[in-house]
Amino acid sequence: MPSPSQIAKKLLPKQVKRFILLNFLGVRRRYDHLRSHPSRRFLEHEILPWLARHQARVLFVGTGPYTWQFERLFRRSRDQYTTIDPESATAVWGARNHIVAPIQQIERFRPKGYFDCIVFNGVFGFGIDDLDSQRETIKVLHEALAPGGLLLVGWNTNLLPDLEALGLFRPYFDDAEGLPWPHRTPFGLPETHVYDFYRKRPQ
Ligand SMILES: C[S@@+](CC[C@H](N)C(=O)[O-])C[C@H]1O[C@@H](n2cnc3c(N)ncnc32)[C@H](O)[C@@H]1O
C-alpha cells in the first residue's frame, strides 16, 4: 500500500511540490549558489533569453533544481519550451511540456525535425558517458532538429575529451555562425565549462 508521502507526491501539483522542496526541504539552499557561477549566469541571463526571443520550439535536455526557472523566459506559445529527463525524480523541475525519457528516445514523443533549437548542457559526462553513446546521441539530436536548427552543447573539460576535435559532430553539424557569440565560449578556472553552438547540416 502506498505511504501518505507517496500519495502526496502523486497528487500535489508541481508548483506545490517545488515550493515544499525549495523552501522546506533545503533544496534552494543546496543548489542556488550554482546560479552565480559565470557559466550558469551566461546560460540563464544571455543565451536562454536570446533563444526565447528567436527560437519557436526549444528542447532543454536534463532538468534539476536549478533549471525550473528557465521556463518563465519562453512565453511565445505553449509549445515553445519542452524539457526531457529520464529520471522521474527530476520531473518536478521540468516544464509544462516535460517528457520522462532519455533523449535517445525523443522520436517516440515528437516527430523528427520538430525542434528549432536544442539546449544540451551538462549531459555528456553526466549520464551519457562513453564515445559510442555520445556518437549515437549526436545523431539523435540531428534528427530531432529542423533544417538549419541550432544545437548548444555545454560540457566540462575535466570530464570529457573534446568531442568536436574527435570529429563526432562533423557528419551532422557545422559551427554556428551569425549568433551574438562565437561558436565556442570557454570559461577559465576554477570553472571547466565550455559552450559550443552548432548548426544542423542538411543531409
Ligand atoms: C548535470 S545535470 C544538467 C542539467 C541541465 N541540463 C542543466 O543545464 O543544468 C545532468 C542531467 O542530465 C540528465 N540525463 C542523464 N542522461 C540523460 C539522457 N540520456 N537523456 C536526457 N537527460 C539525461 C540527468 O538526469 C541530469 O538531470
The ligand as an SDF file (V2000), in Angstrom:
LIG
                    3D

 27 29  0  0  0  0  0  0  0  0999 V2000
   24.4050   17.9480  -14.5890 C   0  0  0  0  0  0  0  0  0  0  0  0
   22.6900   17.7940  -14.8690 S   0  0  0  0  0  0  0  0  0  0  0  0
   22.4330   19.0950  -16.0390 C   0  0  0  0  0  0  0  0  0  0  0  0
   21.0210   19.6110  -16.0180 C   0  0  0  0  0  0  0  0  0  0  0  0
   20.7050   20.6850  -17.0470 C   0  0  0  0  0  0  0  0  0  0  0  0
   20.8500   20.2040  -18.4060 N   0  0  0  0  0  0  0  0  0  0  0  0
   21.4540   21.9570  -16.8410 C   0  0  0  0  0  0  0  0  0  0  0  0
   21.9940   22.5200  -17.7850 O   0  0  0  0  0  0  0  0  0  0  0  0
   21.5030   22.4480  -15.7120 O   0  0  0  0  0  0  0  0  0  0  0  0
   22.5690   16.3250  -15.8770 C   0  0  0  0  0  0  0  0  0  0  0  0
   21.1490   15.9100  -16.1910 C   0  0  0  0  0  0  0  0  0  0  0  0
   21.1690   15.1150  -17.3710 O   0  0  0  0  0  0  0  0  0  0  0  0
   20.2070   14.1060  -17.2100 C   0  0  0  0  0  0  0  0  0  0  0  0
   20.4810   12.9940  -18.1330 N   0  0  0  0  0  0  0  0  0  0  0  0
   21.3610   11.9830  -17.9840 C   0  0  0  0  0  0  0  0  0  0  0  0
   21.2730   11.1230  -19.0170 N   0  0  0  0  0  0  0  0  0  0  0  0
   20.3020   11.6100  -19.8410 C   0  0  0  0  0  0  0  0  0  0  0  0
   19.7380   11.1610  -21.0660 C   0  0  0  0  0  0  0  0  0  0  0  0
   20.1330   10.0250  -21.6360 N   0  0  0  0  0  0  0  0  0  0  0  0
   18.7550   11.8980  -21.6300 N   0  0  0  0  0  0  0  0  0  0  0  0
   18.3530   13.0560  -21.0610 C   0  0  0  0  0  0  0  0  0  0  0  0
   18.8540   13.5380  -19.8860 N   0  0  0  0  0  0  0  0  0  0  0  0
   19.8130   12.8180  -19.2920 C   0  0  0  0  0  0  0  0  0  0  0  0
   20.3210   13.7050  -15.7480 C   0  0  0  0  0  0  0  0  0  0  0  0
   19.1830   13.0130  -15.2840 O   0  0  0  0  0  0  0  0  0  0  0  0
   20.5100   15.0750  -15.0880 C   0  0  0  0  0  0  0  0  0  0  0  0
   19.2670   15.6390  -14.7320 O   0  0  0  0  0  0  0  0  0  0  0  0
  1  2  1  0
  2  3  1  0
  2 10  1  0
  3  4  1  0
  4  5  1  0
  5  6  1  0
  5  7  1  0
  7  8  2  0
  7  9  1  0
 10 11  1  0
 11 12  1  0
 11 26  1  0
 12 13  1  0
 13 14  1  0
 13 24  1  0
 14 15  1  0
 14 23  1  0
 15 16  2  0
 16 17  1  0
 17 18  1  0
 17 23  2  0
 18 19  1  0
 18 20  2  0
 20 21  1  0
 21 22  2  0
 22 23  1  0
 24 25  1  0
 24 26  1  0
 26 27  1  0
M  CHG  2   2   1   9  -1
M  END
$$$$
